[in-house]
């Protein structure tokens, strides 16, 4: 995962807590992570060339990577490339695992899990917190050609995983439409979303006094 403790936003809490839960249950858990930098997009903790530390039973491996101060298209590409390189360096301290889990985003995290799976000859799973290719298009960070290339990588990584865990039904439909078998996909919202009720969209808008054509953010 690119994001882990002590980061407090985004994906990090949803990676840190399960890793520590598995460690508390008696598993030997190693996390290959970036140095803390999100959501500030700056060095939070003080980077070194390499760092291995333990916290709450989890062994954390980090290596130097680039942090863009403004994550535009070019900066993000460099960021992803250095995450891939740093992850490969950090993985050298990990003993042969029984299973590997990649957490996306970043895109490099899934690719690293796929590569580690081939190297260690063990299966990998993928937890998808966001669709990077869709986000790149919707935020205007990348054009159609770049987004198509990103999606190709994204689907390739997903296709190689033994199981995918996605946060929403829409994510499941996205992967199924691109050839991923439905029985390999598990939909599980993060725990902060467990209390959400599935209600009819039109009825929900009416209950809030919103018109059908009114844009609501």
Beta strands, then each sheet from edge to edge (+ up, - down):
strand 1: 29-32
strand 2: 50-55
strand 3: 58-63
strand 4: 100-104
strand 5: 124-128
strand 6: 163-166
strand 7: 185-187
sheet 1: 1+ 3+ 2-
sheet 2: 4+ 5+ 6+ 7+
end
